[in-house]
Amino acid sequence: MKVFCGRANPTTGSVEWLEEDEHYDYHQEIARSSYADMLHDKDRNIKYYQGIRAAVSRVKDRGQKALVLDIGTGTGLLSMMAVTAGADFCYAIEVFKPMADAAVKIVEKNGFSDKIKIINKHSTEVTIGPDGDMPCRANILITELFDTELIGEGALPSYEHAHRHLVQENCEAVPHRATVYAQLVESRRMWSWNKLFPVRVQTGHGEQVIIPPLELERCPGAPSVYDIQLNQVSPTDFTALSDVMPMFSVDFSKQVSSSAACHSRQFEPLASGRAQVVLSWWDIEMDPEGKIKCTMAPFWAHSDPEELQWRDHWMQCVYFLPQEEPVVQGSSLFLLAHHDDYCVWYSLQKTSPEKNGRVSPPRPVCDCQAHLLWTRPRFGEINDQDRTERYVQALRTVSLLVGEPFFTTSLLPWHNLYFWYVRTAVDRHLGPGVVVLPQAASLHAVVVEFRDLWRIRSPCGNCEGFDVHIMDDMIKRALDFRESKEAEPHPLWEYPCRCLSESQQILTFDFRHPVPPHPVRAEGSIELRRPGRSHGAVLWMEYHLTPDSTVSTGLLKPPDDKGDCCWNPHCKQAVYFFTSPDCRVPQGGPRTVSYTVEFHPHTGDISMDFTLSDTLEDGC
């Protein structure tokens, strides 16, 4: 059955009604999920497998049957690991029906249907008893309920309920324990993601300074975590004011509480400076002895930086203090980690919270509205002095219509063409000879090889010896809807890649004139000059303020000889993954990628198709 879905078009600003499949939301959820990324995370898989084997052995050594409860089973991988390790039976809970249906098929295909029961419910709805979902409580609890913040997906309430109703007292748990770590830093770059800096403009009357509103400066900001690939932040971008400190731990083998809590750590600053940002991550120990550990630590805090595991489903956290505070080397301070059932935030105090009896501060709430309206990269974009100077240079002209192509509804780079539609709407109010700034925009593309991002679209096939082709097929089918055939936004400064081609201008948009009535189409080919694996095409917009001044949302400078890229850190670029994203460009090329790109003025959409040449596909 087809249904009509309303959506606001981010480019034209109009509301559209589109006919979609009744399972459209399911398809999007599956297609945009991190299932493939998690299964490609070999470090995670191996550590879980080791922890499960150890837990089953401990139960067996006590002369008991090993009864496993697996909450959030996904593909059923961890349950299959448990049965292979000797578990007598597994109850695998998965609330998302398409995933639960796939898990049933995967379990059956791998020959475990007699030992694994898939339960399509939320764990809080599972019943125990002769007529229940489980005949008795389990004595091994296996979960993978964590996000980058550890508790953001509701891990604490789920554990709390499971211990009260679904598992035996002092059960074995995999993972056994999680520990959250924090490091206090000063970082102008990261602080620019949270506060507006004064804007300095050179004029004929000297430097003029635009001061942000006082209410914005006083605002404690939004409580939500900013999760990023912290390994891509240069150590020169921050100054460590503290050592890495363990802030709190959760023992998953015992009763867990989801109640609000506060944990404090006393420290002496490593240097004097301004406390602004808390960097945070966690690790999980799969066994009570802590010998099997999976860590999210960035490279400077990792025990073996050479063994870093790339992962996009778990990253690292950036938290902003409500206000920056001066710290002096040698003067003791207390860093406080607060959390409720879903959210973590930090504060800084000069005295122990136990000693001064202060009530734990509530979750910070934005009262200036800016933190609710703008993303963190948007703050950084506004604070980019180089970008400001380009606008100032362009504004030293005649009377003009000026606008900045940024809109909060934009996801893909060309969604900001909304500026063109607004300019068209006011066309009758513009006099002859008016200057429109920016004057034009152009769409650019380059073919790249990703170091790691390709994993989110790559089939898994077999994972730790278990056949998960059914999940691959399910994701492939889910990708067969309109948006999946388009490019998708990614902040590429976090995801290293190499350019296999030179950047190429694909389409131009002339803002000096209204939006044209007819489609604008471009066909051509991109020559691949460097050897590597062609994973996809990256697209971005460049805005031409004047003939001599351009602002790029993508590459900030040409790639170096090796093809290494420098991407605009304040913008998301669009990635069009190739259907076969693992084709090798042999030494001695060149090879080509053909493209067809079309701008549809009526809808504001840009459709595209990239095709690897036959000679290139032969080398896959």
C-alpha positions in Angstrom: 0.0 0.0 0.0 1.2 3.5 -0.9 0.9 6.5 1.5 1.3 10.2 1.0 4.0 11.8 3.1 4.5 15.5 3.5 7.9 17.1 3.6 9.4 20.6 3.5 11.7 21.0 0.5 14.9 22.4 2.0 15.9 24.0 -1.4 12.6 25.7 -2.5 11.0 26.1 0.9 7.7 24.6 -0.3 5.8 21.7 1.3 5.6 18.7 -1.0 3.4 15.6 -0.8 5.1 12.4 -2.1 3.9 8.9 -2.5 5.9 6.5 -0.5 5.8 2.8 0.5 4.0 2.2 3.8 7.3 0.8 5.2 9.2 3.9 4.1 10.4 4.8 7.6 11.5 1.2 8.2 13.6 1.3 5.0 15.2 4.5 6.0 16.0 3.2 9.5 17.7 0.1 8.1 19.5 1.9 5.3 20.9 4.6 7.6 21.7 2.2 10.4 25.2 1.4 11.7 24.7 -2.4 11.6 27.3 -2.9 8.9 29.7 -0.6 10.6 29.4 -2.5 13.9 29.9 -5.9 12.2 33.0 -4.5 10.4 34.4 -3.5 13.9 36.6 -6.5 14.3 38.0 -5.3 17.6 34.5 -5.1 19.1 33.5 -8.5 17.7 36.6 -10.3 19.0 36.4 -8.7 22.5 32.7 -9.6 22.8 33.5 -13.2 21.6 36.3 -13.5 24.2 34.1 -12.1 27.0 31.2 -14.4 26.1 33.4 -17.5 26.1 34.8 -16.6 29.5 31.3 -15.9 31.0 29.9 -19.2 29.7 32.9 -21.0 31.1 32.5 -19.5 34.5 28.8 -20.6 34.6 29.6 -24.1 33.4 32.4 -24.3 36.0 29.8 -23.8 38.7 27.9 -26.8 37.4 25.0 -24.6 36.1 23.3 -24.4 32.7 24.3 -21.3 30.8 21.0 -19.4 30.0 21.7 -16.2 28.1 19.6 -13.0 27.8 20.8 -10.9 24.8 19.2 -7.5 24.8 19.3 -5.6 21.5 20.4 -8.6 19.5 20.4 -7.0 16.1 21.6 -9.7 13.7 21.7 -12.3 16.5 25.6 -12.3 16.3 26.3 -12.3 20.0 23.7 -15.0 20.7 25.3 -17.2 18.0 28.6 -16.6 19.7 27.2 -17.6 23.0 25.8 -20.9 21.7 29.1 -21.7 19.9 30.8 -21.0 23.2 28.6 -23.6 24.9 25.5 -21.8 26.1 22.5 -24.0 26.6 19.9 -21.5 25.4 19.7 -17.8 24.4 16.8 -15.5 24.5 17.6 -12.7 22.0 15.5 -9.6 22.3 15.1 -7.2 19.4 12.4 -4.5 19.4 12.9 -3.3 15.7 10.7 -5.8 13.7 12.6 -5.8 10.4 15.8 -6.5 12.3 14.1 -9.2 14.4 12.7 -10.9 11.3 16.2 -10.8 9.8 17.7 -12.2 13.0 15.3 -15.2 12.8 16.5 -16.0 9.3 20.2 -15.5 10.1 19.9 -17.7 13.2 18.1 -20.4 11.1 20.6 -20.2 8.3 23.5 -20.7 10.7 21.8 -23.7 12.3 21.0 -22.3 15.7 17.2 -22.2 15.7 17.0 -24.9 18.4 19.2 -22.9 20.8 18.2 -19.3 20.1 14.7 -17.7 20.5 14.2 -14.2 18.9 11.8 -12.1 20.9 10.4 -9.1 19.0 9.7 -6.9 22.0 11.2 -4.2 24.1 13.1 -5.8 27.0 10.8 -4.0 29.5 7.8 -6.0 27.9 9.4 -9.4 28.2 7.6 -11.8 30.5 9.0 -14.6 32.7 7.1 -17.8 33.6 5.6 -21.0 32.1 3.5 -19.1 29.7 6.0 -16.2 29.3 8.6 -15.3 26.8 11.3 -16.9 29.0 10.5 -19.8 31.4 13.0 -18.5 34.0 15.5 -15.8 34.6 18.8 -15.9 32.7 22.2 -16.2 34.4 24.2 -14.5 31.6 23.3 -11.0 30.4 24.7 -9.9 27.1 24.0 -6.4 25.7 25.2 -3.9 23.2 23.1 -0.9 24.1 25.7 1.8 24.0 26.2 4.9 21.9 29.1 7.4 21.8 27.9 8.9 25.1 27.5 5.3 26.6 24.1 5.9 28.1 22.3 7.9 25.3 20.4 5.0 24.0 18.8 4.2 27.3 21.3 1.6 28.6 20.8 2.5 32.2 16.9 2.0 32.3 17.3 -1.2 30.3 19.9 -2.7 32.7 17.9 -1.5 35.7 14.8 -3.4 34.5 16.7 -6.5 33.4 18.3 -6.9 36.8 15.0 -6.5 38.6 12.9 -8.8 36.4 14.9 -10.8 33.8 18.2 -12.0 35.2 19.4 -13.8 38.3 21.1 -11.9 41.1 24.9 -11.4 40.5 24.6 -12.8 37.0 27.5 -12.9 34.6 27.4 -9.8 32.3 29.1 -9.2 29.0 30.4 -6.5 29.1 31.1 -6.7 32.8 31.9 -3.0 33.4 32.1 0.4 31.6 34.2 3.3 32.7 33.8 6.9 31.4 36.9 9.0 31.1 37.3 12.8 30.8 40.1 15.3 30.1 39.7 19.0 30.6 41.2 21.2 27.8 41.5 24.7 26.5 40.7 24.9 22.8 39.8 28.0 20.9 38.8 25.8 17.9 36.4 23.7 19.9 35.2 26.6 22.0 34.3 28.3 18.7 31.7 25.5 18.3 29.8 26.8 21.3 30.2 30.6 21.7 30.2 33.5 19.3 33.5 35.5 19.2 33.6 39.2 18.5 33.7 39.9 14.7 36.6 42.2 13.7 36.2 44.2 10.5 38.8 46.5 9.0 37.2 49.7 7.6 38.4 53.0 6.4 37.9 54.3 10.0 40.0 51.6 11.5 39.0 48.3 13.1 35.4 47.9 14.0 34.3 45.2 16.4 30.8 43.5 16.4 30.1 42.2 19.9 27.7 39.2 20.3 24.6 39.8 22.5 25.3 39.5 26.2 22.5 36.9 26.6 24.3 34.6 24.2 27.6 35.0 26.1 25.9 34.2 29.4 24.0 31.2 28.0 25.1 27.9 29.4 24.5 26.3 26.0 22.8 23.1 25.0 23.3 19.9 27.1 23.6 17.6 24.1 27.0 16.0 23.4 28.9 16.8 20.3 30.2 13.4 19.1 33.1 13.5 16.6 36.1 11.5 15.4 38.4 13.0 18.0 41.4 11.3 16.4 41.1 13.8 13.5 41.6 16.8 15.9 45.2 17.9 15.9 46.9 18.0 19.3 47.9 21.6 18.4 44.2 22.5 18.5 43.9 22.1 22.3 46.0 22.4 25.5 45.5 19.7 28.0 44.6 21.2 31.4 44.3 17.8 33.2 45.4 14.3 32.9 42.9 11.7 31.6 40.6 10.9 34.6 38.2 8.0 35.2 35.0 9.8 36.1 32.6 6.9 36.9 32.0 3.2 36.3 29.0 1.0 35.9 29.1 -2.6 37.0 26.6 -4.4 34.7 26.7 -7.7 36.7 24.9 -6.0 39.6 21.8 -3.9 40.0 22.1 -0.7 37.9 20.4 2.6 38.8 19.1 5.0 36.2 18.6 7.8 38.8 20.5 11.0 38.4 24.0 11.0 39.9 27.1 13.2 40.3 30.7 12.0 40.3 33.6 14.3 41.1 37.4 14.0 40.6 40.0 16.2 42.2 43.0 17.2 40.1 45.7 19.8 39.8 45.8 21.6 36.4 48.7 20.6 34.2 49.0 24.2 33.0 47.4 27.6 33.6 44.7 28.5 31.1 41.0 28.8 30.5 38.9 25.7 31.1 36.4 25.4 28.3 35.9 21.9 27.0 35.8 18.4 28.4 36.8 15.6 26.0 35.3 12.2 27.0 35.2 8.6 26.0 34.6 5.2 27.6 35.9 1.7 27.6 34.2 -1.6 28.4 35.7 -4.6 30.2 34.3 -7.8 29.1 35.4 -9.8 32.1 35.5 -9.2 35.9 39.3 -9.2 35.8 39.5 -6.5 33.2 41.8 -8.5 30.9 39.5 -8.2 27.9 39.0 -4.5 27.2 37.5 -2.5 24.3 38.4 1.2 24.4 37.2 4.3 22.6 40.3 6.3 23.7 41.7 8.7 21.1 45.3 8.1 20.0 47.0 10.3 22.7 45.3 8.3 25.4 45.4 4.9 23.8 47.7 2.2 25.2 48.7 1.2 21.7 48.0 3.9 19.2 49.1 1.6 16.4 46.2 -0.7 17.1 43.5 2.0 16.9 40.2 0.6 15.6 38.2 2.9 13.3 34.6 3.0 14.1 31.7 5.3 13.3 29.1 3.8 15.6 31.1 4.7 18.7 33.2 7.9 18.5 34.3 10.4 21.2 32.5 13.2 23.0 33.0 16.9 23.3 31.2 18.6 26.1 31.3 22.4 26.7 31.4 23.9 30.2 28.6 26.4 30.9 31.2 29.2 30.9 34.9 29.2 30.4 36.8 29.5 33.7 40.4 30.4 34.5 42.5 27.7 36.0 46.0 28.1 37.7 48.6 25.4 37.6 49.0 24.0 41.1 45.6 25.1 42.4 43.4 22.0 43.1 40.0 21.8 41.4 37.1 19.4 41.1 35.7 18.2 37.8 32.1 17.0 38.1 30.4 14.5 35.8 26.6 14.6 36.1 24.2 12.3 34.4 20.5 11.4 34.4 19.1 8.3 32.7 20.1 9.4 29.1 22.4 12.4 29.3 25.9 13.4 30.6 27.2 17.0 31.4 30.2 18.4 33.2 30.9 21.3 35.6 34.0 22.6 37.4 34.3 23.6 41.1 37.0 24.8 43.4 35.8 22.8 46.4 34.5 19.3 46.9 30.8 19.0 46.3 30.6 16.7 49.4 32.3 19.4 51.5 30.4 22.4 50.5 27.0 20.7 50.3 26.1 22.3 47.1 23.1 20.8 45.2 24.1 19.2 41.9 23.5 21.7 39.1 20.6 20.8 36.8 21.1 20.0 33.1 22.2 23.2 31.3 19.4 24.6 29.2 19.9 27.0 26.3 18.1 30.3 27.0 19.5 32.4 24.1 17.9 30.1 21.4 21.1 30.2 19.3 22.2 26.8 20.6 18.8 25.4 19.6 18.8 27.0 16.2 22.4 26.5 15.1 24.6 23.4 14.9 28.1 23.4 16.4 29.7 23.6 13.0 27.5 26.7 12.3 29.0 28.4 15.3 32.5 27.5 14.0 31.5 28.9 10.5 30.4 32.2 11.9 33.6 32.4 14.0 35.8 31.7 10.9 37.8 35.0 10.5 39.1 34.1 7.1 35.5 33.6 5.8 34.4 36.9 7.4 37.3 38.8 5.7 36.2 37.3 2.3 32.7 38.7 2.9 34.0 42.0 4.0 36.2 42.2 0.9 33.3 41.4 -1.3 31.0 43.9 0.4 33.3 46.9 -0.5 31.2 47.4 -3.6 28.1 49.2 -4.8 24.5 48.9 -3.6 23.6 45.2 -3.5 21.3 42.4 -2.4 23.4 40.4 0.0 22.7 37.1 1.7 24.6 34.2 3.2 23.8 30.8 1.7 23.1 29.1 5.0 19.8 27.7 6.2 19.1 25.5 9.2 17.0 23.1 7.1 19.9 22.3 4.8 21.5 18.9 4.9 23.2 18.6 1.5 25.4 21.3 0.1 23.0 22.4 -2.6 20.0 22.8 -0.2 21.5 26.2 0.4 20.4 27.1 -3.1 17.3 28.2 -1.2 19.1 31.6 -1.3 18.5 31.6 -5.1 14.7 31.0 -4.6 14.5 33.8 -2.1 16.4 36.1 -4.4 13.9 35.1 -7.2 10.9 35.9 -4.9 12.1 39.5 -4.4 13.2 40.0 -8.0 10.5 42.6 -8.7 11.8 44.8 -5.9 15.3 44.9 -7.3 16.3 47.9 -9.3 18.4 47.8 -12.6 22.1 47.2 -12.1 21.7 45.8 -8.6 24.6 43.6 -7.4 23.6 40.3 -5.9 26.1 38.8 -3.5 27.0 36.0 -3.8 26.9 36.5 -7.6 26.9 32.8 -8.4 27.6 29.3 -7.1 29.1 26.2 -8.6 28.9 22.5 -7.8 32.2 20.6 -7.7 33.1 16.9 -7.5 36.1 14.8 -7.0 36.5 11.0 -6.9 38.0 9.7 -3.6 39.3 6.7 -1.8 38.3 6.7 1.9 40.5 5.3 4.5 37.6 4.0 6.6 34.2 5.5 5.7 33.6 2.9 3.0 32.8 0.4 5.7 29.4 1.9 6.4 28.3 0.8 2.9 30.4 -2.4 2.4 28.6 -5.8 2.8 29.8 -7.9 5.7 29.2 -11.4 4.3 30.7 -13.5 7.2 31.4 -12.0 10.6 33.6 -14.0 13.0 32.6 -17.2 11.2 28.8 -16.5 11.1 26.9 -16.0 7.9 25.2 -12.6 7.9 24.5 -12.3 4.2 20.8 -12.0 5.1 21.4 -8.7 6.8 23.5 -7.5 3.8 20.5 -8.4 1.5 18.1 -6.6 3.8 20.1 -3.4 3.8 20.5 -3.6 0.1 16.7 -3.9 -0.3 16.2 -1.0 2.1 18.6 1.1 0.1 16.2 0.8 -2.9 14.3 4.0 -2.2 14.7 7.5 -3.6 16.9 9.2 -1.0 19.3 6.2 -0.9 20.2 6.8 -4.6 21.2 10.4 -3.8 24.4 11.6 -2.1 24.5 11.7 1.7 26.1 14.4 4.0 29.3 13.7 5.9 31.8 16.0 7.6 34.8 14.8 5.7 37.4 16.5 8.0 36.5 13.7 10.3 36.9 11.0 7.7 40.3 11.0 5.9 40.3 10.3 2.2 42.5 10.6 -0.9 41.5 12.4 -4.1 42.0 10.0 -7.1 41.1 12.8 -9.5 41.4 16.5 -9.7 38.3 18.5 -8.6 35.9 19.3 -11.4 33.2 21.9 -11.8 30.0 20.2 -12.7 27.2 22.9 -12.7 27.0 26.6 -12.2 24.1 28.7 -10.8 23.9 32.4 -11.7 22.3 34.3 -8.8 22.3 37.5 -10.9 19.2 36.2 -12.6 16.1 34.4 -11.2 15.9 30.6 -11.1 15.5 29.3 -14.7 12.2 27.6 -15.6 13.9 24.6 -17.3 16.3 21.9 -15.9 20.0 22.4 -16.1 21.9 19.3 -17.1 25.6 18.4 -17.2 27.3 15.3 -18.6 30.9 14.5 -18.6 33.7 12.3 -17.2 36.2 12.6 -14.4 39.7 11.3 -15.1 41.3 9.3 -12.3 45.0 10.2 -12.1 46.1 8.4 -8.9 46.0 4.7 -8.1 43.7 3.5 -5.3 40.2 2.2 -4.7 37.4 4.4 -6.0 34.9 4.4 -3.2 32.7 7.3 -4.4 32.4 11.0 -5.5 32.4 13.9 -3.1 30.4 17.0 -4.0 30.3 20.5 -2.6 29.3 24.0 -3.4 31.5 27.0 -4.0 30.0 30.5 -3.7 31.4 33.3 -5.8 31.0 36.5 -3.9 32.7 38.5 -6.6 34.9 37.4 -9.5 37.9 37.6 -7.2 36.4 36.2 -3.9 35.1 32.7 -3.5 34.0 30.7 -0.4 34.2 26.9 -0.6 32.2 24.5 1.4 34.4 21.6 0.3 38.1 21.5 -0.6 40.0 24.5 0.9 43.0 24.0 -1.3 44.1 21.6 -4.1 45.0 18.1 -3.0 48.7 17.5 -2.5 50.8 15.1 -4.7 49.5 12.1 -2.8 45.9 13.2 -3.1 45.4 14.1 0.6 42.5 16.5 1.1 41.9 19.5 3.3 38.1 19.9 3.8 36.2 22.8 5.2 35.7 21.8 8.9 32.4 23.8 9.3 30.4 22.2 6.5 29.2 18.8 5.5 30.1 17.6 2.1 27.9 15.2 0.0 29.2 11.7 -0.6 27.8 9.6 -3.5 28.9 6.0 -2.9 29.5 4.0 -6.0 27.4 0.8 -6.3 30.6 -1.3 -6.2 32.6 0.8 -3.9 35.8 -1.2 -4.0 37.2 -0.8 -7.5 40.9 -0.5 -7.8 42.5 2.2 -10.0 45.7 0.5 -11.2 49.0 2.2 -11.4 49.6 3.8 -14.8 45.9 4.9 -15.3 44.2 7.1 -16.2 40.7 5.7 -15.9 37.4 7.6 -16.0 34.2 8.0 -14.1 31.2 9.2 -16.2 28.6 11.4 -14.7 25.2 12.8 -15.4 24.0 15.6 -13.0 20.7 17.5 -13.4 19.3 20.4 -11.5 15.5 20.4 -11.4 14.3 24.0 -10.7 10.7 23.0 -9.9 11.7 20.9 -7.0 15.2 22.2 -6.3 16.5 18.7 -6.4 19.8 17.6 -8.0 19.8 14.1 -9.4 23.0 12.4 -10.3 24.5 9.2 -11.6 28.1 8.2 -11.6 29.3 5.2 -13.6 32.7 3.6 -13.5 34.2 3.0 -16.9 34.3 -0.6 -18.1 38.1 -0.7 -18.0 37.9 0.4 -14.3 35.3 -2.2 -13.4 37.4 -4.9 -14.9 40.1 -4.2 -12.3 37.7 -4.6 -9.3 
